[in-house]
Amino acid sequence: MNIYFICTGNTCRSPMAEAILRSKEIADVVVKSAGIYASNGDQVARNAKTLIEEAGMPYTPVSKAVTKEDLGWADVILTMTEIHRAILIETFPEVDGKVWTLKDFVKPGFDKDIHDPFGGDLETYRYTFGELSTTIEALERKLTEG
């Protein structure tokens, strides 16, 4: 299964989500991340990098913009917010049906957005990293238990 995490700039939430899921080493799961408004090659936010490295997780150190090719590659597209989801569907209508917010994919009907730590201190990023870790643990169960 190919999973594509999407956020705004691909420097905070989606790189952390990618690193957390990749670290699970789930058989037959490939993961990428990108940003709707990302520039290719920007460095991952310092605080995101710190937390990923503290956890000893492999990660992609630079941002990538969403591409039509990667959207086609993905079996499941998981956004950090409902707005990201809406923008993707409006811009790329062909992805409707395979794009959800991460939280809604894992546990439908609850708060759909992952907190945005952009511009925050390390503790703000730690909060989001924890939120992503908990949500991705539930995603792992969903992927491995069928």
Phi and psi in radians as a Rosetta constraint file:
Dihedral C 1 N 2 CA 2 C 2 CIRCULARHARMONIC -1.761 0.35
Dihedral N 2 CA 2 C 2 N 3 CIRCULARHARMONIC 2.082 0.35
Dihedral C 2 N 3 CA 3 C 3 CIRCULARHARMONIC -2.001 0.35
Dihedral N 3 CA 3 C 3 N 4 CIRCULARHARMONIC 2.311 0.35
Dihedral C 3 N 4 CA 4 C 4 CIRCULARHARMONIC -2.134 0.35
Dihedral N 4 CA 4 C 4 N 5 CIRCULARHARMONIC 1.943 0.35
Dihedral C 4 N 5 CA 5 C 5 CIRCULARHARMONIC -1.557 0.35
Dihedral N 5 CA 5 C 5 N 6 CIRCULARHARMONIC 2.363 0.35
Dihedral C 5 N 6 CA 6 C 6 CIRCULARHARMONIC -2.237 0.35
Dihedral N 6 CA 6 C 6 N 7 CIRCULARHARMONIC 2.340 0.35
Dihedral C 6 N 7 CA 7 C 7 CIRCULARHARMONIC -2.371 0.35
Dihedral N 7 CA 7 C 7 N 8 CIRCULARHARMONIC -2.697 0.35
Dihedral C 7 N 8 CA 8 C 8 CIRCULARHARMONIC -1.422 0.35
Dihedral N 8 CA 8 C 8 N 9 CIRCULARHARMONIC -1.082 0.35
Dihedral C 8 N 9 CA 9 C 9 CIRCULARHARMONIC -1.933 0.35
Dihedral N 9 CA 9 C 9 N 10 CIRCULARHARMONIC -0.033 0.35
Dihedral C 9 N 10 CA 10 C 10 CIRCULARHARMONIC 1.004 0.35
Dihedral N 10 CA 10 C 10 N 11 CIRCULARHARMONIC 0.669 0.35
Dihedral C 10 N 11 CA 11 C 11 CIRCULARHARMONIC -2.161 0.35
Dihedral N 11 CA 11 C 11 N 12 CIRCULARHARMONIC -0.194 0.35
Dihedral C 11 N 12 CA 12 C 12 CIRCULARHARMONIC -2.181 0.35
Dihedral N 12 CA 12 C 12 N 13 CIRCULARHARMONIC -1.480 0.35
Dihedral C 12 N 13 CA 13 C 13 CIRCULARHARMONIC -1.181 0.35
Dihedral N 13 CA 13 C 13 N 14 CIRCULARHARMONIC -0.913 0.35
Dihedral C 13 N 14 CA 14 C 14 CIRCULARHARMONIC -1.166 0.35
Dihedral N 14 CA 14 C 14 N 15 CIRCULARHARMONIC -0.623 0.35
Dihedral C 14 N 15 CA 15 C 15 CIRCULARHARMONIC -1.152 0.35
Dihedral N 15 CA 15 C 15 N 16 CIRCULARHARMONIC -0.630 0.35
Dihedral C 15 N 16 CA 16 C 16 CIRCULARHARMONIC -1.154 0.35
Dihedral N 16 CA 16 C 16 N 17 CIRCULARHARMONIC -0.755 0.35
Dihedral C 16 N 17 CA 17 C 17 CIRCULARHARMONIC -1.069 0.35
Dihedral N 17 CA 17 C 17 N 18 CIRCULARHARMONIC -0.770 0.35
Dihedral C 17 N 18 CA 18 C 18 CIRCULARHARMONIC -1.035 0.35
Dihedral N 18 CA 18 C 18 N 19 CIRCULARHARMONIC -0.808 0.35
Dihedral C 18 N 19 CA 19 C 19 CIRCULARHARMONIC -1.116 0.35
Dihedral N 19 CA 19 C 19 N 20 CIRCULARHARMONIC -0.757 0.35
Dihedral C 19 N 20 CA 20 C 20 CIRCULARHARMONIC -1.106 0.35
Dihedral N 20 CA 20 C 20 N 21 CIRCULARHARMONIC -0.845 0.35
Dihedral C 20 N 21 CA 21 C 21 CIRCULARHARMONIC -1.163 0.35
Dihedral N 21 CA 21 C 21 N 22 CIRCULARHARMONIC -0.748 0.35
Dihedral C 21 N 22 CA 22 C 22 CIRCULARHARMONIC -1.019 0.35
Dihedral N 22 CA 22 C 22 N 23 CIRCULARHARMONIC -0.665 0.35
Dihedral C 22 N 23 CA 23 C 23 CIRCULARHARMONIC -1.151 0.35
Dihedral N 23 CA 23 C 23 N 24 CIRCULARHARMONIC -0.319 0.35
Dihedral C 23 N 24 CA 24 C 24 CIRCULARHARMONIC -1.264 0.35
Dihedral N 24 CA 24 C 24 N 25 CIRCULARHARMONIC -0.358 0.35
Dihedral C 24 N 25 CA 25 C 25 CIRCULARHARMONIC 0.862 0.35
Dihedral N 25 CA 25 C 25 N 26 CIRCULARHARMONIC 0.915 0.35
Dihedral C 25 N 26 CA 26 C 26 CIRCULARHARMONIC -1.394 0.35
Dihedral N 26 CA 26 C 26 N 27 CIRCULARHARMONIC 2.238 0.35
Dihedral C 26 N 27 CA 27 C 27 CIRCULARHARMONIC -0.985 0.35
Dihedral N 27 CA 27 C 27 N 28 CIRCULARHARMONIC 2.386 0.35
Dihedral C 27 N 28 CA 28 C 28 CIRCULARHARMONIC 1.115 0.35
Dihedral N 28 CA 28 C 28 N 29 CIRCULARHARMONIC 0.356 0.35
Dihedral C 28 N 29 CA 29 C 29 CIRCULARHARMONIC -2.008 0.35
Dihedral N 29 CA 29 C 29 N 30 CIRCULARHARMONIC 2.132 0.35
Dihedral C 29 N 30 CA 30 C 30 CIRCULARHARMONIC -2.001 0.35
Dihedral N 30 CA 30 C 30 N 31 CIRCULARHARMONIC 2.410 0.35
Dihedral C 30 N 31 CA 31 C 31 CIRCULARHARMONIC -2.271 0.35
Dihedral N 31 CA 31 C 31 N 32 CIRCULARHARMONIC 2.454 0.35
Dihedral C 31 N 32 CA 32 C 32 CIRCULARHARMONIC -2.381 0.35
Dihedral N 32 CA 32 C 32 N 33 CIRCULARHARMONIC 2.914 0.35
Dihedral C 32 N 33 CA 33 C 33 CIRCULARHARMONIC -2.484 0.35
Dihedral N 33 CA 33 C 33 N 34 CIRCULARHARMONIC 2.800 0.35
Dihedral C 33 N 34 CA 34 C 34 CIRCULARHARMONIC -2.818 0.35
Dihedral N 34 CA 34 C 34 N 35 CIRCULARHARMONIC 3.033 0.35
Dihedral C 34 N 35 CA 35 C 35 CIRCULARHARMONIC -2.222 0.35
Dihedral N 35 CA 35 C 35 N 36 CIRCULARHARMONIC 2.491 0.35
Dihedral C 35 N 36 CA 36 C 36 CIRCULARHARMONIC -1.067 0.35
Dihedral N 36 CA 36 C 36 N 37 CIRCULARHARMONIC -0.713 0.35
Dihedral C 36 N 37 CA 37 C 37 CIRCULARHARMONIC -1.988 0.35
Dihedral N 37 CA 37 C 37 N 38 CIRCULARHARMONIC 0.434 0.35
Dihedral C 37 N 38 CA 38 C 38 CIRCULARHARMONIC -1.322 0.35
Dihedral N 38 CA 38 C 38 N 39 CIRCULARHARMONIC 2.663 0.35
Dihedral C 38 N 39 CA 39 C 39 CIRCULARHARMONIC -1.783 0.35
Dihedral N 39 CA 39 C 39 N 40 CIRCULARHARMONIC 2.428 0.35
Dihedral C 39 N 40 CA 40 C 40 CIRCULARHARMONIC -1.167 0.35
Dihedral N 40 CA 40 C 40 N 41 CIRCULARHARMONIC 2.265 0.35
Dihedral C 40 N 41 CA 41 C 41 CIRCULARHARMONIC 1.655 0.35
Dihedral N 41 CA 41 C 41 N 42 CIRCULARHARMONIC 0.025 0.35
Dihedral C 41 N 42 CA 42 C 42 CIRCULARHARMONIC -1.221 0.35
Dihedral N 42 CA 42 C 42 N 43 CIRCULARHARMONIC 2.585 0.35
Dihedral C 42 N 43 CA 43 C 43 CIRCULARHARMONIC -1.253 0.35
Dihedral N 43 CA 43 C 43 N 44 CIRCULARHARMONIC 2.518 0.35
Dihedral C 43 N 44 CA 44 C 44 CIRCULARHARMONIC -1.067 0.35
Dihedral N 44 CA 44 C 44 N 45 CIRCULARHARMONIC 2.514 0.35
Dihedral C 44 N 45 CA 45 C 45 CIRCULARHARMONIC -0.923 0.35
Dihedral N 45 CA 45 C 45 N 46 CIRCULARHARMONIC 2.428 0.35
Dihedral C 45 N 46 CA 46 C 46 CIRCULARHARMONIC -0.922 0.35
Dihedral N 46 CA 46 C 46 N 47 CIRCULARHARMONIC -0.796 0.35
Dihedral C 46 N 47 CA 47 C 47 CIRCULARHARMONIC -1.207 0.35
Dihedral N 47 CA 47 C 47 N 48 CIRCULARHARMONIC -0.612 0.35
Dihedral C 47 N 48 CA 48 C 48 CIRCULARHARMONIC -1.132 0.35
Dihedral N 48 CA 48 C 48 N 49 CIRCULARHARMONIC -0.788 0.35
Dihedral C 48 N 49 CA 49 C 49 CIRCULARHARMONIC -1.046 0.35
Dihedral N 49 CA 49 C 49 N 50 CIRCULARHARMONIC -0.769 0.35
Dihedral C 49 N 50 CA 50 C 50 CIRCULARHARMONIC -0.997 0.35
Dihedral N 50 CA 50 C 50 N 51 CIRCULARHARMONIC -0.837 0.35
Dihedral C 50 N 51 CA 51 C 51 CIRCULARHARMONIC -1.197 0.35
Dihedral N 51 CA 51 C 51 N 52 CIRCULARHARMONIC -0.709 0.35
Dihedral C 51 N 52 CA 52 C 52 CIRCULARHARMONIC -1.099 0.35
Dihedral N 52 CA 52 C 52 N 53 CIRCULARHARMONIC -0.779 0.35
Dihedral C 52 N 53 CA 53 C 53 CIRCULARHARMONIC -1.190 0.35
Dihedral N 53 CA 53 C 53 N 54 CIRCULARHARMONIC -0.666 0.35
Dihedral C 53 N 54 CA 54 C 54 CIRCULARHARMONIC -1.000 0.35
Dihedral N 54 CA 54 C 54 N 55 CIRCULARHARMONIC -0.665 0.35
Dihedral C 54 N 55 CA 55 C 55 CIRCULARHARMONIC -1.418 0.35
Dihedral N 55 CA 55 C 55 N 56 CIRCULARHARMONIC -0.106 0.35
Dihedral C 55 N 56 CA 56 C 56 CIRCULARHARMONIC 1.197 0.35
Dihedral N 56 CA 56 C 56 N 57 CIRCULARHARMONIC 0.580 0.35
Dihedral C 56 N 57 CA 57 C 57 CIRCULARHARMONIC -1.703 0.35
Dihedral N 57 CA 57 C 57 N 58 CIRCULARHARMONIC 2.469 0.35
Dihedral C 57 N 58 CA 58 C 58 CIRCULARHARMONIC -1.226 0.35
Dihedral N 58 CA 58 C 58 N 59 CIRCULARHARMONIC 2.539 0.35
Dihedral C 58 N 59 CA 59 C 59 CIRCULARHARMONIC -2.661 0.35
Dihedral N 59 CA 59 C 59 N 60 CIRCULARHARMONIC 2.875 0.35
Dihedral C 59 N 60 CA 60 C 60 CIRCULARHARMONIC -1.632 0.35
Dihedral N 60 CA 60 C 60 N 61 CIRCULARHARMONIC 2.056 0.35
Dihedral C 60 N 61 CA 61 C 61 CIRCULARHARMONIC -1.411 0.35
Dihedral N 61 CA 61 C 61 N 62 CIRCULARHARMONIC -0.125 0.35
Dihedral C 61 N 62 CA 62 C 62 CIRCULARHARMONIC -2.274 0.35
Dihedral N 62 CA 62 C 62 N 63 CIRCULARHARMONIC 2.694 0.35
Dihedral C 62 N 63 CA 63 C 63 CIRCULARHARMONIC -1.337 0.35
Dihedral N 63 CA 63 C 63 N 64 CIRCULARHARMONIC 2.789 0.35
Dihedral C 63 N 64 CA 64 C 64 CIRCULARHARMONIC -2.485 0.35
Dihedral N 64 CA 64 C 64 N 65 CIRCULARHARMONIC 2.413 0.35
Dihedral C 64 N 65 CA 65 C 65 CIRCULARHARMONIC -1.387 0.35
Dihedral N 65 CA 65 C 65 N 66 CIRCULARHARMONIC 2.600 0.35
Dihedral C 65 N 66 CA 66 C 66 CIRCULARHARMONIC -1.015 0.35
Dihedral N 66 CA 66 C 66 N 67 CIRCULARHARMONIC 2.395 0.35
Dihedral C 66 N 67 CA 67 C 67 CIRCULARHARMONIC -2.198 0.35
Dihedral N 67 CA 67 C 67 N 68 CIRCULARHARMONIC 2.638 0.35
Dihedral C 67 N 68 CA 68 C 68 CIRCULARHARMONIC -1.062 0.35
Dihedral N 68 CA 68 C 68 N 69 CIRCULARHARMONIC -0.640 0.35
Dihedral C 68 N 69 CA 69 C 69 CIRCULARHARMONIC -1.080 0.35
Dihedral N 69 CA 69 C 69 N 70 CIRCULARHARMONIC -0.814 0.35
Dihedral C 69 N 70 CA 70 C 70 CIRCULARHARMONIC -1.191 0.35
Dihedral N 70 CA 70 C 70 N 71 CIRCULARHARMONIC -0.603 0.35
Dihedral C 70 N 71 CA 71 C 71 CIRCULARHARMONIC -1.083 0.35
Dihedral N 71 CA 71 C 71 N 72 CIRCULARHARMONIC -0.673 0.35
Dihedral C 71 N 72 CA 72 C 72 CIRCULARHARMONIC -1.205 0.35
Dihedral N 72 CA 72 C 72 N 73 CIRCULARHARMONIC -0.606 0.35
Dihedral C 72 N 73 CA 73 C 73 CIRCULARHARMONIC -1.122 0.35
Dihedral N 73 CA 73 C 73 N 74 CIRCULARHARMONIC -0.637 0.35
Dihedral C 73 N 74 CA 74 C 74 CIRCULARHARMONIC -1.245 0.35
Dihedral N 74 CA 74 C 74 N 75 CIRCULARHARMONIC 2.382 0.35
Dihedral C 74 N 75 CA 75 C 75 CIRCULARHARMONIC -1.464 0.35
Dihedral N 75 CA 75 C 75 N 76 CIRCULARHARMONIC -0.622 0.35
Dihedral C 75 N 76 CA 76 C 76 CIRCULARHARMONIC -2.369 0.35
Dihedral N 76 CA 76 C 76 N 77 CIRCULARHARMONIC 2.312 0.35
Dihedral C 76 N 77 CA 77 C 77 CIRCULARHARMONIC -1.998 0.35
Dihedral N 77 CA 77 C 77 N 78 CIRCULARHARMONIC 2.119 0.35
Dihedral C 77 N 78 CA 78 C 78 CIRCULARHARMONIC -2.065 0.35
Dihedral N 78 CA 78 C 78 N 79 CIRCULARHARMONIC 2.050 0.35
Dihedral C 78 N 79 CA 79 C 79 CIRCULARHARMONIC -1.695 0.35
Dihedral N 79 CA 79 C 79 N 80 CIRCULARHARMONIC 2.803 0.35
Dihedral C 79 N 80 CA 80 C 80 CIRCULARHARMONIC -1.455 0.35
Dihedral N 80 CA 80 C 80 N 81 CIRCULARHARMONIC -0.384 0.35
Dihedral C 80 N 81 CA 81 C 81 CIRCULARHARMONIC -2.468 0.35
Dihedral N 81 CA 81 C 81 N 82 CIRCULARHARMONIC 2.856 0.35
Dihedral C 81 N 82 CA 82 C 82 CIRCULARHARMONIC -1.129 0.35
Dihedral N 82 CA 82 C 82 N 83 CIRCULARHARMONIC -0.598 0.35
Dihedral C 82 N 83 CA 83 C 83 CIRCULARHARMONIC -1.139 0.35
Dihedral N 83 CA 83 C 83 N 84 CIRCULARHARMONIC -0.742 0.35
Dihedral C 83 N 84 CA 84 C 84 CIRCULARHARMONIC -1.002 0.35
Dihedral N 84 CA 84 C 84 N 85 CIRCULARHARMONIC -0.771 0.35
Dihedral C 84 N 85 CA 85 C 85 CIRCULARHARMONIC -1.045 0.35
Dihedral N 85 CA 85 C 85 N 86 CIRCULARHARMONIC -0.830 0.35
Dihedral C 85 N 86 CA 86 C 86 CIRCULARHARMONIC -1.094 0.35
Dihedral N 86 CA 86 C 86 N 87 CIRCULARHARMONIC -0.722 0.35
Dihedral C 86 N 87 CA 87 C 87 CIRCULARHARMONIC -1.105 0.35
Dihedral N 87 CA 87 C 87 N 88 CIRCULARHARMONIC -0.762 0.35
Dihedral C 87 N 88 CA 88 C 88 CIRCULARHARMONIC -1.061 0.35
Dihedral N 88 CA 88 C 88 N 89 CIRCULARHARMONIC -0.792 0.35
Dihedral C 88 N 89 CA 89 C 89 CIRCULARHARMONIC -1.163 0.35
Dihedral N 89 CA 89 C 89 N 90 CIRCULARHARMONIC -0.657 0.35
Dihedral C 89 N 90 CA 90 C 90 CIRCULARHARMONIC -1.177 0.35
Dihedral N 90 CA 90 C 90 N 91 CIRCULARHARMONIC -0.721 0.35
Dihedral C 90 N 91 CA 91 C 91 CIRCULARHARMONIC -1.393 0.35
Dihedral N 91 CA 91 C 91 N 92 CIRCULARHARMONIC -0.627 0.35
Dihedral C 91 N 92 CA 92 C 92 CIRCULARHARMONIC -2.260 0.35
Dihedral N 92 CA 92 C 92 N 93 CIRCULARHARMONIC 1.327 0.35
Dihedral C 92 N 93 CA 93 C 93 CIRCULARHARMONIC -0.991 0.35
Dihedral N 93 CA 93 C 93 N 94 CIRCULARHARMONIC -0.408 0.35
Dihedral C 93 N 94 CA 94 C 94 CIRCULARHARMONIC -1.169 0.35
Dihedral N 94 CA 94 C 94 N 95 CIRCULARHARMONIC -0.267 0.35
Dihedral C 94 N 95 CA 95 C 95 CIRCULARHARMONIC -1.511 0.35
Dihedral N 95 CA 95 C 95 N 96 CIRCULARHARMONIC -0.183 0.35
Dihedral C 95 N 96 CA 96 C 96 CIRCULARHARMONIC -0.980 0.35
Dihedral N 96 CA 96 C 96 N 97 CIRCULARHARMONIC 2.317 0.35
Dihedral C 96 N 97 CA 97 C 97 CIRCULARHARMONIC 1.821 0.35
Dihedral N 97 CA 97 C 97 N 98 CIRCULARHARMONIC -0.280 0.35
Dihedral C 97 N 98 CA 98 C 98 CIRCULARHARMONIC -2.288 0.35
Dihedral N 98 CA 98 C 98 N 99 CIRCULARHARMONIC 0.266 0.35
Dihedral C 98 N 99 CA 99 C 99 CIRCULARHARMONIC -2.146 0.35
Dihedral N 99 CA 99 C 99 N 100 CIRCULARHARMONIC 2.271 0.35
Dihedral C 99 N 100 CA 100 C 100 CIRCULARHARMONIC -2.422 0.35
Dihedral N 100 CA 100 C 100 N 101 CIRCULARHARMONIC 2.863 0.35
Dihedral C 100 N 101 CA 101 C 101 CIRCULARHARMONIC -1.275 0.35
Dihedral N 101 CA 101 C 101 N 102 CIRCULARHARMONIC 2.640 0.35
Dihedral C 101 N 102 CA 102 C 102 CIRCULARHARMONIC -0.956 0.35
Dihedral N 102 CA 102 C 102 N 103 CIRCULARHARMONIC -0.840 0.35
Dihedral C 102 N 103 CA 103 C 103 CIRCULARHARMONIC -1.142 0.35
Dihedral N 103 CA 103 C 103 N 104 CIRCULARHARMONIC -0.713 0.35
Dihedral C 103 N 104 CA 104 C 104 CIRCULARHARMONIC -1.195 0.35
Dihedral N 104 CA 104 C 104 N 105 CIRCULARHARMONIC -0.579 0.35
Dihedral C 104 N 105 CA 105 C 105 CIRCULARHARMONIC -1.130 0.35
Dihedral N 105 CA 105 C 105 N 106 CIRCULARHARMONIC -0.691 0.35
Dihedral C 105 N 106 CA 106 C 106 CIRCULARHARMONIC -1.416 0.35
Dihedral N 106 CA 106 C 106 N 107 CIRCULARHARMONIC -0.755 0.35
Dihedral C 106 N 107 CA 107 C 107 CIRCULARHARMONIC -2.533 0.35
Dihedral N 107 CA 107 C 107 N 108 CIRCULARHARMONIC 1.469 0.35
Dihedral C 107 N 108 CA 108 C 108 CIRCULARHARMONIC -0.978 0.35
Dihedral N 108 CA 108 C 108 N 109 CIRCULARHARMONIC 2.521 0.35
Dihedral C 108 N 109 CA 109 C 109 CIRCULARHARMONIC 1.644 0.35
Dihedral N 109 CA 109 C 109 N 110 CIRCULARHARMONIC -0.067 0.35
Dihedral C 109 N 110 CA 110 C 110 CIRCULARHARMONIC -1.811 0.35
Dihedral N 110 CA 110 C 110 N 111 CIRCULARHARMONIC -3.130 0.35
Dihedral C 110 N 111 CA 111 C 111 CIRCULARHARMONIC -0.847 0.35
Dihedral N 111 CA 111 C 111 N 112 CIRCULARHARMONIC 2.266 0.35
Dihedral C 111 N 112 CA 112 C 112 CIRCULARHARMONIC -1.688 0.35
Dihedral N 112 CA 112 C 112 N 113 CIRCULARHARMONIC -0.195 0.35
Dihedral C 112 N 113 CA 113 C 113 CIRCULARHARMONIC -1.814 0.35
Dihedral N 113 CA 113 C 113 N 114 CIRCULARHARMONIC 2.459 0.35
Dihedral C 113 N 114 CA 114 C 114 CIRCULARHARMONIC -1.565 0.35
Dihedral N 114 CA 114 C 114 N 115 CIRCULARHARMONIC 2.310 0.35
Dihedral C 114 N 115 CA 115 C 115 CIRCULARHARMONIC -0.956 0.35
Dihedral N 115 CA 115 C 115 N 116 CIRCULARHARMONIC 2.374 0.35
Dihedral C 115 N 116 CA 116 C 116 CIRCULARHARMONIC -1.617 0.35
Dihedral N 116 CA 116 C 116 N 117 CIRCULARHARMONIC 2.005 0.35
Dihedral C 116 N 117 CA 117 C 117 CIRCULARHARMONIC -1.521 0.35
Dihedral N 117 CA 117 C 117 N 118 CIRCULARHARMONIC -0.018 0.35
Dihedral C 117 N 118 CA 118 C 118 CIRCULARHARMONIC -0.831 0.35
Dihedral N 118 CA 118 C 118 N 119 CIRCULARHARMONIC 2.211 0.35
Dihedral C 118 N 119 CA 119 C 119 CIRCULARHARMONIC 1.462 0.35
Dihedral N 119 CA 119 C 119 N 120 CIRCULARHARMONIC -0.079 0.35
Dihedral C 119 N 120 CA 120 C 120 CIRCULARHARMONIC -1.513 0.35
Dihedral N 120 CA 120 C 120 N 121 CIRCULARHARMONIC 3.017 0.35
Dihedral C 120 N 121 CA 121 C 121 CIRCULARHARMONIC -1.421 0.35
Dihedral N 121 CA 121 C 121 N 122 CIRCULARHARMONIC -3.130 0.35
Dihedral C 121 N 122 CA 122 C 122 CIRCULARHARMONIC -1.047 0.35
Dihedral N 122 CA 122 C 122 N 123 CIRCULARHARMONIC -0.649 0.35
Dihedral C 122 N 123 CA 123 C 123 CIRCULARHARMONIC -1.151 0.35
Dihedral N 123 CA 123 C 123 N 124 CIRCULARHARMONIC -0.613 0.35
Dihedral C 123 N 124 CA 124 C 124 CIRCULARHARMONIC -1.114 0.35
Dihedral N 124 CA 124 C 124 N 125 CIRCULARHARMONIC -0.773 0.35
Dihedral C 124 N 125 CA 125 C 125 CIRCULARHARMONIC -1.142 0.35
Dihedral N 125 CA 125 C 125 N 126 CIRCULARHARMONIC -0.659 0.35
Dihedral C 125 N 126 CA 126 C 126 CIRCULARHARMONIC -1.088 0.35
Dihedral N 126 CA 126 C 126 N 127 CIRCULARHARMONIC -0.675 0.35
Dihedral C 126 N 127 CA 127 C 127 CIRCULARHARMONIC -1.038 0.35
Dihedral N 127 CA 127 C 127 N 128 CIRCULARHARMONIC -0.863 0.35
Dihedral C 127 N 128 CA 128 C 128 CIRCULARHARMONIC -1.141 0.35
Dihedral N 128 CA 128 C 128 N 129 CIRCULARHARMONIC -0.694 0.35
Dihedral C 128 N 129 CA 129 C 129 CIRCULARHARMONIC -1.048 0.35
Dihedral N 129 CA 129 C 129 N 130 CIRCULARHARMONIC -0.736 0.35
Dihedral C 129 N 130 CA 130 C 130 CIRCULARHARMONIC -1.127 0.35
Dihedral N 130 CA 130 C 130 N 131 CIRCULARHARMONIC -0.749 0.35
Dihedral C 130 N 131 CA 131 C 131 CIRCULARHARMONIC -1.070 0.35
Dihedral N 131 CA 131 C 131 N 132 CIRCULARHARMONIC -0.765 0.35
Dihedral C 131 N 132 CA 132 C 132 CIRCULARHARMONIC -1.147 0.35
Dihedral N 132 CA 132 C 132 N 133 CIRCULARHARMONIC -0.746 0.35
Dihedral C 132 N 133 CA 133 C 133 CIRCULARHARMONIC -1.040 0.35
Dihedral N 133 CA 133 C 133 N 134 CIRCULARHARMONIC -0.814 0.35
Dihedral C 133 N 134 CA 134 C 134 CIRCULARHARMONIC -1.100 0.35
Dihedral N 134 CA 134 C 134 N 135 CIRCULARHARMONIC -0.781 0.35
Dihedral C 134 N 135 CA 135 C 135 CIRCULARHARMONIC -1.165 0.35
Dihedral N 135 CA 135 C 135 N 136 CIRCULARHARMONIC -0.686 0.35
Dihedral C 135 N 136 CA 136 C 136 CIRCULARHARMONIC -1.293 0.35
Dihedral N 136 CA 136 C 136 N 137 CIRCULARHARMONIC -0.465 0.35
Dihedral C 136 N 137 CA 137 C 137 CIRCULARHARMONIC -1.083 0.35
Dihedral N 137 CA 137 C 137 N 138 CIRCULARHARMONIC -0.730 0.35
Dihedral C 137 N 138 CA 138 C 138 CIRCULARHARMONIC -1.161 0.35
Dihedral N 138 CA 138 C 138 N 139 CIRCULARHARMONIC -0.660 0.35
Dihedral C 138 N 139 CA 139 C 139 CIRCULARHARMONIC -1.090 0.35
Dihedral N 139 CA 139 C 139 N 140 CIRCULARHARMONIC -0.753 0.35
Dihedral C 139 N 140 CA 140 C 140 CIRCULARHARMONIC -1.022 0.35
Dihedral N 140 CA 140 C 140 N 141 CIRCULARHARMONIC -0.802 0.35
Dihedral C 140 N 141 CA 141 C 141 CIRCULARHARMONIC -1.024 0.35
Dihedral N 141 CA 141 C 141 N 142 CIRCULARHARMONIC -0.767 0.35
Dihedral C 141 N 142 CA 142 C 142 CIRCULARHARMONIC -1.084 0.35
Dihedral N 142 CA 142 C 142 N 143 CIRCULARHARMONIC -0.729 0.35
Dihedral C 142 N 143 CA 143 C 143 CIRCULARHARMONIC -1.258 0.35
Dihedral N 143 CA 143 C 143 N 144 CIRCULARHARMONIC -0.595 0.35
Dihedral C 143 N 144 CA 144 C 144 CIRCULARHARMONIC -1.620 0.35
Dihedral N 144 CA 144 C 144 N 145 CIRCULARHARMONIC -0.393 0.35
Dihedral C 144 N 145 CA 145 C 145 CIRCULARHARMONIC -1.688 0.35
Dihedral N 145 CA 145 C 145 N 146 CIRCULARHARMONIC -0.104 0.35
